[in-house]
Amino acid sequence: MGIHLALIEPEIPPNTGNVARLCAATGTVLHLVGRLGFRLDDRSLRRAGIDYWPAVEWRRHVSFDDFEMAIAPARLICFSAHAERLYTGTRYQDGDCLVFGSESRGLPQALLERFRETAVTIPMPGKSAPQVRSLNLSTAAGIGLYEALRQVHGW
């Protein structure tokens, strides 16, 4: 079964490439959902993933509804700077899917409300500085994924 990781409408090719490399290194299925801010043949996307793309199990979903149907019955854990529960306060399970929003908008408010029971945040003590709105997408994905893998597989 394993953990899955979904990027909803990612915009920056190197971030997606870095997440793809992370997924290759951990055996995690990557889901790219909705409108992408780049083409899948983008050079910077490929460069960030280096030569790991053939090792990535990934799926493309045109819409969130398509993604949800394909991933069912997986539990969706939504990561957001606006959630209240800490990502370390969740008990991750085999089959969970970690969901991350786009770099500029994050996850849509309607999605956060719908999944508020499983929405989590990564603390940022320095967030009081107005220029620090959130973590880099690939950094947040790495933090969240390794916590889930630690709990599920004892890493």
For each residue, the residues with C-beta under 8 A, 3 or more apart:
1: 94 95
2: 27 28 29 94 95
3: 26 28 92 94 95 96 97 98 145 148 149 152
4: 28 29 30 31 71 74 95 96 97 98
5: 19 22 23 28 29 30 31 97 98 100 141 145
6: 30 31 32 33 67 71 76 97 98 99 100
7: 10 16 19 30 31 32 33 100 102 137 141
8: 33 34 64 99 100 101 102 107 108 111
9: 33 34 35 36 37 101 102 105
10: 7 15 16 19 32 36 37 38 102 103 137
11: 15 36 37 38 102 103 104
12: 15 16 37 38 103 137
13: 16 17 37 38 42 44 45 48
14: 17 18 44 45 47 48 138
15: 10 11 12 18 19 48 103 136 137 138
16: 7 10 12 13 19 20 32 36 38 45 48
17: 13 14 20 21 44 45 46 47 48 49
18: 14 15 21 22 48 49 138
19: 5 7 10 15 16 22 23 30 137 138 141
20: 16 17 23 24 30 45 48 49 52 53 56 58
21: 17 18 24 25 48 49 50 52 56
22: 5 18 19 25 26 28 138 141 142 145
23: 5 19 20 26 27 28 29 30 56 57 58
24: 20 21 27 49 52 53 55 56
25: 21 22 52
26: 3 22 23 145 146 149
27: 2 23 24 57
28: 2 3 4 5 22 23 145 149
29: 2 4 5 23 57 58 59
30: 4 5 6 7 19 20 23 56 57 58 59
31: 4 5 6 7 58 59 60 61 67 70 71 97
32: 6 7 10 16 36 58 59 60 61
33: 6 7 8 9 61 63 64 66 67
34: 8 9 61 62 63 64
35: 9
36: 9 10 11 16 32 39 40
37: 9 10 11 12 13 102
38: 10 11 12 13 16 42 44 45
39: 36 42
40: 36 45 60
41: 45 46
42: 13 38 39 45 46
43: 46 47
44: 13 14 17 38 47 48
45: 13 14 16 17 20 38 40 41 42 48 49
46: 17 41 42 43 49 53
47: 14 17 43 44 50
48: 13 14 15 16 17 18 20 21 44 45
49: 17 18 20 21 24 45 46 52 53 56
50: 21 47
51: 54
52: 20 21 24 25 49 55 56
53: 20 24 46 49 56
54: 51
55: 24 52
56: 20 21 23 24 30 49 52 53
57: 23 27 29 30
58: 20 23 29 30 31 32
59: 29 30 31 32 70
60: 31 32 40
61: 31 32 33 34 64 66 67 70
62: 34 66
63: 33 34 66 67
64: 8 33 34 61 67 68 111
65: 68 69
66: 33 61 62 63 69 70
67: 6 31 33 61 63 64 70 71
68: 64 65 71 72 76
69: 65 66 72
70: 31 59 61 66 67
71: 4 6 31 67 68 74 76 97
72: 68 69
73: 95
74: 4 71 95 96 97
75: 93 95 96 97 118
76: 6 68 71 96 97 99 115 118
77: 90 92 96 97 98 99 118 119 120 144 148
78: 83 99 107 111 112 115 118 119 120
79: 83 87 98 99 100 101 107 119 120 121 122 140 141 144
80: 83 101 106 107 112 119 120 121
81: 106 121 122 124 127 133 134 135
82: 106 112 121
83: 78 79 80 112 116 119 120 121
84: 119 121
85: 89 90 119 120 121
86: 89 90 120 121 122 123
87: 79 90 120 121 122 143 144 147
88: 147
89: 85 86 120
90: 77 85 86 87 118 120
91: 151
92: 3 77 96 147 148 151 152
93: 75 96 152
94: 1 2 3 152
95: 1 2 3 4 73 74 75
96: 3 4 74 75 76 77 92 93 148 152
97: 3 4 5 6 31 71 74 75 76 77
98: 3 4 5 6 77 79 141 144 145 148
99: 6 8 76 77 78 79 107 111 115
100: 5 6 7 8 79 107 137 140 141 144
101: 8 9 79 80 105 106 107 108 111
102: 7 8 9 10 11 37 105 106 137
103: 10 11 12 15 136 137
104: 11
105: 9 101 102 108
106: 80 81 82 101 102 134
107: 8 78 79 80 99 100 101 111 112
108: 8 101 105 111 112
109: 112 113
110: 113 114
111: 8 64 78 99 101 107 108 114 115
112: 78 80 82 83 107 108 109 115 116 119
113: 109 110 116
114: 110 111
115: 76 78 99 111 112 118 119
116: 83 112 113 119
117:
118: 75 76 77 78 90 115
119: 77 78 79 80 83 84 85 112 115 116
120: 77 78 79 80 83 85 86 87 89 90 144
121: 79 80 81 82 83 84 85 86 87
122: 79 81 86 87 135 140 143 144
123: 86
124: 81 127 132 134 135
125:
126: 129 132
127: 81 124 132 133
128:
129: 126 132
130:
131:
132: 124 126 127 129
133: 81 127
134: 81 106 124 140
135: 81 122 124 139 140 143
136: 15 103 139 140
137: 7 10 12 15 19 100 102 103 140 141
138: 14 15 18 19 22 141 142
139: 135 136 142 143
140: 79 100 122 134 135 136 137 143 144
141: 5 7 19 22 79 98 100 137 138 144 145
142: 22 138 139 145 146
143: 87 122 135 139 140 146 147
144: 77 79 87 98 100 120 122 140 141 147 148
145: 3 5 22 26 28 98 141 142 148 149
146: 26 142 143 149 150 155
147: 87 88 92 143 144 150 151
148: 3 77 92 96 98 144 145 151 152
149: 3 26 28 145 146 152 153 155
150: 146 147 153 154 155
151: 91 92 147 148
152: 3 92 93 94 96 148 149
153: 149 150
154: 150
155: 146 149 150
